[in-house]
Amino acid sequence: MPQTGNIPAHEPELTLGHHILAWAERYIVQPDGERAGEPWRWTDEQRHFIKWLYALDGQFQWLYTEATLRRPKGAGKTPSNAALGIIEFIGPCRPTGVVKTAKDGTKVPVGRPVHLPLVQLAATSLDQTAQTMDMIRGMLAESPAEREYGLDISKTMIQFKGNRPGKISPVTSSTRGNEGARPTFV
């Protein structure tokens, strides 16, 4: 269902957003600034966007399959995108069809991780992906996610330790250079 312009002011009826937001605040850390190393916290605007990005219909299908967040410089787009990359790599971002009821009566769909995650950070040049990649590395280094999910955090890629497939990596937006890749999130 295409949505243009601003997202609705109200919350979606069904969304993985609540589950995802709580997961991120448990596993990701603030990468820099005065709160560096503390649990990640979303702004109210980011929370609202995540709820709609992961909104579901009554059949547990996505209401939206793509989204664009346009904000001015300094509005927190890079940290939001970095957190989304992490969520799509190891977080509970796919619907299971199970709904729990929260204490306040809200229906909360339960998510599961992507089985074979391939998260790509795309830009016209690899240099343009560096800031987001640095943010991801900062959010994961010495975080609960690094320990619990067994992550290998390098300068150019985030992957699982051992032989488990899946990764976060920068790519150019050139269609020629990305043939054959089956990304799960870009």
Secondary structure, DSSP 4 states (H G I P E B T S, - for coil): ----SSPPSSPPSEESHHHHHHHHHHH-B--SSTTTTSBP---HHHHHHHHHHTEE-TTS-BS-S-------TTSSHHHHHHHHHHHHHHSS-EEEEEEEE-TTS-EEEEEE--SS-EEEEEESSGGGGHHHHHHHHHHHTTSHHHHHHTEEE-SS-EEESTT---EEEEEES-TGGGTT---SB-
